[in-house]
Amino acid sequence: MDVPSLYEGIGTAYATIPSTLPPVLLQRARNIAAEHGKLAEALLGDYDLKIAKRAGELSRVATALREWEAAQSSIGELTTMLQSPDPELRDLAKDELSTTKESLDRLATALSASLTPRDPFADMPCLIEIRPGPGGLEGRYFGDAVFRMYRQYCSRTGLRTNVLKYELADGGESTGGANESPLQEAVLEVLDAGAYDRFRGEAGMHRVQRIPATEKNGRTHTSAVAVWVLPSFPENSEANEDYSDPESIFYVDPRDVKEEKMRAGGAGGQHVNKTESAIRLTHVPTGISVSMQDSRSQHRNRDAAWTVLRSRIGQRRKEEREEQALALRNSVLSKDRITRGDKIRTYNYSQDRCTDHRSGLDVHNLPDVLEGGPTLDRIMDSTREYLVNRAIEALIAEEEAAAAAAAASMGKDAKKPKR
């Protein structure tokens, strides 16, 4: 199943991006399209894998620019037709001009989005990690609701999943009225390529406001659940090569990992008491630790633990590189960057409402959201649109800063005395 791309279905949400693109973006698009043309011409004479790969990376910009310029040209022709002495032709041109201008706005947004750098993990499967945050036992119950929400969403949309970890806390009865269990931690692997791009906007703190079933005075309690979205390398992936490449952000030196064998806890009968099947891996340099006990097989627990450990280490290294890049960028967005610790969404039971605090979207029909239904699609799509819009704004700020720096440098060179 194809997972929707980050750039699909965008347009009307970005009325702030004008049909006449900022000059810095238009110039960048034309430079990229020119490079793409040269590479395509070179491939006609002699095929080269590196050149073909680079041409493929640039093709989406070249295509988006071509479509935008075609729409611009159509507007010019239709504007000329408005001066025609034929009233029918003028009416036809007027109707067509309105439609073409709407199309131009969408194409301008698509072109701007095509210029933004793609996330290096966009085409990969992902791991969705869920852990209760502040709120005590009620947070654990809602953590289970969030886990089932994503699992049901994947089932409805045809995405293949694998539960790597589902660990419950001891004791407690359902307080959410939906047969929820007190979740300790869960890791859901979404196996389809492109899943990371689809779910990356779900990372952050999910807040719930509801009245627990055990609340005698009818007071609303607030608790939170933390969601992490990490890229995942399935064992049969070509990306397996990255495991042994010291330059890869996913490379983990086995000598840096401490392995401990333990007896599994929780339910399980005699097997729990007699077999050391649980595995804990600790990456000593970073202190990142992963424990797995879901399977009775020590080998399977070890494989699952390594999968999660590589993903967590890779994500941390990626974030460190992003922080370094942000420090170098003169971007207006660096001040309000979304982090995993921020509250991103609120689920309000008494108001039958779910609010995404980034896109500003408010939806009702909360049961459909928690069942992973079409209402959740609307929320996730609005988040993806928000992320694209931020990326476009960051790109404009970066290009304008670079242009200003270049102009200042040229001015200084012009003022230098000639020898």
C-alpha positions in Angstrom: 0.0 0.0 0.0 1.3 3.4 -0.9 1.5 5.8 2.0 0.4 9.4 1.0 3.3 11.7 0.4 3.9 14.8 2.5 3.2 17.0 -0.5 0.0 15.4 -1.7 -3.3 17.1 -1.2 -1.9 20.5 -0.3 -2.9 23.8 -1.8 -6.0 25.5 -0.4 -4.6 25.4 3.1 -1.8 27.7 1.9 -3.5 30.8 0.7 -0.7 32.8 2.3 1.7 31.5 -0.4 1.1 33.8 -3.4 0.7 32.6 -6.9 3.6 34.9 -7.8 6.4 33.2 -6.0 9.0 35.1 -4.0 11.9 35.9 -6.4 14.4 33.9 -4.3 12.3 30.7 -4.6 11.6 31.2 -8.3 15.3 31.7 -9.0 16.2 28.6 -7.0 13.6 26.6 -8.9 14.9 27.7 -12.2 18.5 26.9 -11.3 17.5 23.4 -10.2 15.4 22.9 -13.4 18.4 24.0 -15.5 20.6 21.5 -13.7 18.0 18.8 -14.2 17.9 19.6 -17.9 21.6 19.2 -18.3 21.6 15.9 -16.4 18.8 14.5 -18.5 20.7 15.5 -21.6 23.8 13.8 -20.3 21.9 10.6 -19.6 20.8 10.4 -23.3 24.4 9.9 -24.3 25.6 7.6 -21.6 23.7 6.2 -18.6 25.4 6.8 -15.2 23.8 5.7 -12.0 24.9 8.7 -9.9 23.7 11.1 -12.6 20.4 9.3 -12.8 19.9 9.4 -9.1 20.6 13.1 -8.9 18.3 13.8 -11.9 15.6 11.8 -10.1 16.0 14.0 -7.0 15.6 17.2 -9.0 12.7 16.0 -11.2 10.0 16.9 -8.8 11.2 20.6 -8.8 11.5 20.6 -12.6 8.0 19.1 -13.0 6.5 21.5 -10.5 8.1 24.5 -12.2 7.0 23.4 -15.6 3.4 23.1 -14.5 3.5 26.5 -12.7 4.9 28.2 -15.8 2.3 26.6 -18.0 -0.4 28.0 -15.8 1.2 31.4 -15.8 1.3 31.3 -19.6 -2.4 30.3 -19.8 -3.3 33.3 -17.6 -1.5 35.6 -20.0 -3.3 34.2 -23.0 -6.7 34.3 -21.2 -6.1 37.9 -20.1 -5.5 38.8 -23.8 -8.7 37.1 -24.8 -10.6 39.4 -22.4 -10.0 42.2 -24.8 -11.7 40.3 -27.6 -14.7 42.0 -29.4 -16.5 38.6 -29.2 -18.7 38.6 -26.1 -18.9 34.8 -25.9 -15.1 34.5 -26.1 -14.8 37.1 -23.4 -17.2 35.2 -21.1 -15.4 31.9 -21.8 -12.0 33.5 -21.0 -13.4 35.1 -17.8 -14.7 31.7 -16.5 -11.5 29.9 -17.5 -9.3 32.7 -15.9 -10.9 32.2 -12.5 -10.3 28.5 -12.6 -6.7 28.9 -13.8 -5.9 31.4 -11.1 -7.1 29.0 -8.4 -5.0 26.3 -10.0 -2.0 28.6 -10.0 -2.2 29.1 -6.3 -2.1 25.3 -5.7 0.8 25.0 -8.2 2.7 27.7 -6.5 2.3 25.9 -3.2 3.4 22.6 -4.7 6.4 24.3 -6.3 7.4 25.9 -3.0 7.0 22.5 -1.2 9.1 20.7 -3.8 12.0 23.1 -3.0 12.0 22.2 0.7 14.4 19.4 1.7 12.8 16.1 2.2 13.2 14.3 5.5 16.0 11.7 5.0 13.7 9.1 6.7 10.6 10.0 4.8 10.4 6.8 2.7 11.1 4.5 5.6 8.9 2.4 7.9 8.6 3.7 11.4 8.2 2.8 15.1 5.5 4.5 17.1 6.5 4.5 20.8 3.8 5.3 23.4 4.4 6.0 27.1 2.2 7.6 29.8 3.1 11.1 30.8 1.9 13.1 33.8 -1.5 12.1 35.2 -0.9 8.9 37.1 -2.9 5.8 36.4 -5.4 7.7 34.2 -2.5 8.6 31.9 -1.7 4.9 31.6 -5.3 4.1 30.5 -5.3 6.8 27.9 -1.9 5.6 26.7 -3.7 2.3 25.9 -6.4 4.3 24.0 -3.8 6.1 21.9 -2.0 2.8 21.1 -5.3 1.2 19.9 -6.1 4.4 18.0 -3.0 4.1 15.8 -3.4 0.3 15.5 -7.0 0.6 14.3 -6.0 3.5 12.0 -3.4 1.3 10.3 -5.8 -1.6 10.0 -8.4 0.7 8.4 -6.0 2.2 5.9 -4.3 -1.1 5.0 -0.9 -0.4 6.7 0.9 -3.5 8.0 1.9 -3.4 11.6 3.9 -5.4 14.1 3.6 -5.0 17.9 7.2 -5.0 19.1 6.2 -4.2 22.7 3.0 -4.0 24.8 3.8 -3.9 28.5 1.1 -3.2 31.1 1.5 -1.8 34.6 0.4 -4.0 37.6 -3.1 -3.4 39.0 -5.8 -1.0 38.1 -9.2 -1.2 36.6 -10.5 0.5 33.5 -11.4 4.1 34.1 -12.0 5.2 30.6 -15.1 3.2 30.0 -13.6 1.6 26.9 -11.9 -1.6 28.3 -8.6 0.2 28.5 -5.6 -1.3 30.3 -2.9 0.5 32.3 -0.2 0.8 29.7 3.4 0.9 30.8 4.9 1.2 27.3 4.1 0.1 23.8 6.0 0.1 20.5 4.1 -0.3 17.3 6.1 -0.9 14.1 4.4 0.2 10.8 6.1 -1.9 8.1 5.1 0.0 5.0 7.6 2.2 3.2 6.8 5.9 3.7 5.1 5.3 7.1 7.6 7.6 8.8 6.5 10.5 6.6 2.9 9.8 7.4 3.2 9.6 11.2 6.1 11.9 12.0 3.7 14.7 12.8 2.2 12.6 15.6 5.3 12.9 17.8 4.8 14.9 20.9 2.6 15.1 24.0 -1.1 14.1 23.6 -3.2 15.6 26.4 -6.5 14.1 27.5 -9.3 15.8 29.5 -12.0 13.5 30.8 -13.8 12.4 34.0 -12.5 9.0 35.2 -15.0 6.3 36.0 -13.8 6.3 39.6 -14.2 10.0 40.1 -17.1 10.5 42.6 -17.4 14.2 42.3 -17.5 14.4 38.5 -14.3 16.4 38.2 -12.4 16.5 34.9 -8.8 15.1 35.1 -6.0 16.1 32.8 -3.2 13.7 31.9 -0.9 13.2 29.0 0.8 10.6 26.8 4.1 10.9 25.1 4.4 9.6 21.5 7.7 9.1 19.7 7.9 8.4 16.0 11.2 6.9 14.9 12.5 5.5 11.5 12.7 1.8 11.4 14.9 -0.5 9.3 13.2 -3.9 8.7 15.6 -6.8 8.7 15.0 -7.6 5.0 15.6 -4.0 3.9 18.3 -2.9 1.6 19.1 -0.3 4.3 20.6 -3.1 6.3 23.9 -2.1 4.8 23.8 1.0 7.0 24.2 -1.2 10.1 27.8 -1.9 9.3 28.7 1.5 7.9 30.4 3.6 10.6 29.3 6.7 8.7 25.6 5.9 9.1 23.7 7.5 11.9 22.2 4.1 12.6 25.6 2.4 13.1 26.0 1.0 16.6 29.3 -0.6 17.6 28.4 -3.8 19.5 31.3 -3.2 21.8 29.5 -0.1 23.1 26.3 -2.1 24.0 25.9 -3.8 27.3 23.5 -6.8 27.2 21.7 -8.2 30.3 19.5 -11.3 30.4 16.6 -11.2 32.9 13.5 -13.1 33.8 10.4 -11.6 32.3 7.9 -9.9 34.6 4.1 -9.8 34.6 1.8 -12.6 33.5 3.3 -15.8 32.0 3.1 -18.6 34.6 6.0 -21.0 35.0 7.8 -19.6 32.0 8.2 -16.2 33.7 9.7 -17.8 36.8 12.1 -20.2 35.2 13.4 -18.7 31.9 15.7 -15.7 31.4 14.2 -14.7 28.1 14.0 -10.9 28.7 16.8 -8.8 27.2 18.0 -5.3 28.2 20.4 -3.5 25.9 22.2 -0.4 27.1 24.2 1.9 24.7 26.9 2.9 27.1 28.1 6.2 25.4 24.6 7.7 25.3 22.9 5.8 28.2 20.0 4.8 25.9 18.4 1.6 27.2 15.9 -0.8 25.7 14.3 -3.8 27.3 12.1 -6.5 25.6 10.2 -9.4 27.2 7.2 -9.8 24.9 8.4 -13.0 23.3 9.3 -16.3 25.1 12.2 -16.5 22.7 15.3 -14.8 23.9 16.5 -14.5 20.3 13.3 -12.6 19.2 13.5 -10.3 22.2 17.1 -9.5 21.4 16.3 -8.8 17.7 13.4 -6.5 18.7 15.6 -4.7 21.3 18.3 -4.1 18.6 15.7 -2.7 16.2 14.4 -0.2 18.8 17.9 0.7 20.0 19.2 1.5 16.5 16.1 3.6 15.8 16.5 5.6 19.0 20.2 6.2 18.5 19.6 7.2 14.9 16.9 9.6 15.9 19.0 11.2 18.6 21.9 11.7 16.1 19.5 13.2 13.6 18.2 15.6 16.1 21.7 16.6 17.1 22.5 17.3 13.5 19.3 19.3 13.1 20.2 21.4 16.2 23.6 22.2 14.7 21.9 23.2 11.4 19.4 25.4 13.2 22.1 27.1 15.1 23.7 28.1 11.8 20.4 29.1 10.1 19.2 32.7 10.4 15.6 31.4 10.4 12.5 32.9 12.0 11.4 29.4 12.8 14.3 28.4 15.0 12.6 30.1 18.0 9.4 28.1 18.0 10.6 24.7 16.8 8.3 21.9 17.8 9.9 19.4 20.1 8.7 16.0 21.4 8.0 17.5 24.8 5.5 20.0 23.5 1.7 19.6 23.9 0.6 19.0 20.3 -3.0 17.8 20.7 -5.9 17.7 23.2 -8.6 15.1 23.4 -11.6 16.6 25.4 -14.2 13.9 26.2 -16.9 16.1 27.7 -16.9 18.4 24.7 -16.6 15.5 22.2 -13.7 17.5 20.7 -10.1 16.9 19.5 -7.9 20.0 18.9 -4.5 20.0 17.1 -2.5 22.9 18.6 -0.2 23.3 15.6 -2.6 23.4 12.7 -5.4 24.9 14.8 -7.9 22.4 13.6 -10.9 21.6 15.9 -12.9 18.5 15.1 -15.8 16.8 16.9 -16.8 13.1 16.9 -14.1 12.1 19.3 -15.1 8.4 19.3 -14.3 8.3 15.6 -10.9 9.8 16.2 -10.1 7.3 18.9 -11.2 4.4 16.7 -8.7 5.6 14.0 -11.5 6.7 11.7 -11.7 9.3 8.9 -11.9 12.1 11.5 -8.3 11.2 12.5 -7.4 11.4 8.8 -8.5 15.0 8.8 -6.3 15.8 11.9 -3.2 14.1 10.6 -3.6 15.7 7.2 -3.9 19.1 8.8 -0.7 18.5 10.7 1.2 17.4 7.6 0.0 20.6 5.8 1.2 22.6 8.8 4.7 21.0 8.6 4.9 21.8 4.9 3.9 25.4 5.5 6.6 25.7 8.1 9.2 24.2 5.8 8.2 26.7 3.1 8.5 29.6 5.5 11.9 28.4 6.7 13.1 28.0 3.1 12.0 31.6 2.2 13.8 32.9 5.3 16.9 31.0 4.5 17.0 32.0 0.8 16.4 35.7 1.7 19.1 35.6 4.3 21.6 34.0 1.8 20.7 36.6 -0.8 21.1 39.5 1.7 24.5 38.1 2.7 25.6 37.7 -0.9 24.6 41.3 -1.6 26.4 42.6 1.4 29.5 40.7 0.4 29.4 42.2 -3.1 29.0 45.6 -1.6 32.1 45.2 0.5 34.1 44.0 -2.5 32.9 47.0 -4.5 34.2 49.4 -1.8 37.6 47.8 -1.6 40.3 50.1 -3.2 41.7 48.8 -6.5 45.4 48.1 -6.6 
